[in-house]
Amino acid sequence: MFDALGRAWRVVATGFCFAVFGLGGLVIRCVVYPLMMLCVRAPARRVHLSQSLIHHSFRAFVGLMAGVRVLTYEVRGLERLQRRGLLVLANHPSLIDVVFLISLTRHTDCIVKDALLRNVFTRGPILAAGFIANSAGAGLVDDCMRSLQSGNNLVIFPEGTRTPLHGRPVRLQRGAANVAVRGGFDITPVHIDCTLPMLTKGTPWWQVPRQRPHFTIEVREDIAVAPFVSQAGNEALAARAVTEHLSVQLFKKASRVST
């Protein structure tokens, strides 16, 4: 009976959290973003302020989810994210992975689906922070490189979508590796693990796990890209080798020892 009551509470609490998230997005779009356009002249300053606002908002949202007992979480290797110009590549088991990563990382840029620009709840924050839409096509890699060169920390999920369930094979897209190889950026890999599936691809938000899930976010040691380039001899082969290496690093289970 206690398990059933706990699960019912988490359904209500998850709905509440989503409502808060949506309302926050509307406030940013309808109030904060217009005020910022009026009061802050410099576009770069607006982006910086918007990124800072979203960072702190996502930190508060993660705290809310933990506070209402929707989930628990731990972070390992957090000090590795306290730098600038990081290319952060992570696996993508849950809808809230990007929320976790932006809440932990300052000056963050990320690639978002073009559909989110048409979503009334997410359009405002995306425009305000200057996030990169995946509709950029051939210019997407160049946009990513410019963001990193400007000192942003860029979060990319090489899978392109959330990890499928039931052990189906995962195929990484090569775009993230192309950014690393062409720009000469080392990679900061992040492995995200959840004890029970939550907010996975194709699962509605109200289908919560039978018990409260625990997220582990492990920030691993940087992967140097230069050796892959020197061994491969050209950028295309280097990007392929980096992608193959990432397919192991991003899905290897988190270590038991905190770093």
Secondary structure, 3 states (H helix, E strand, C coil): CHHHHHHHHHHHHHHHHHHHHHHHHHHHHHHHHHHHHHHCCCHHHHHHHHHHHHHHHHHHHHHHHHHCCCCEEEEECHHHHCCCCCEEEECCCCCCHHHHHHHHCCCEEEEECHHHHHCCCCHHHHHHHCCEEHHHHHHHHHHHHHHHHCCCEEEECCCCCCCCCCCCCCCCCCHHHHHHHHHCCCEEEEEEEECCCCCCCCCCCCCCCCCCCEEEEEECCCECCHHHHHHHCCHHHHHHHHHHHHHHHCCCCCCCCCC
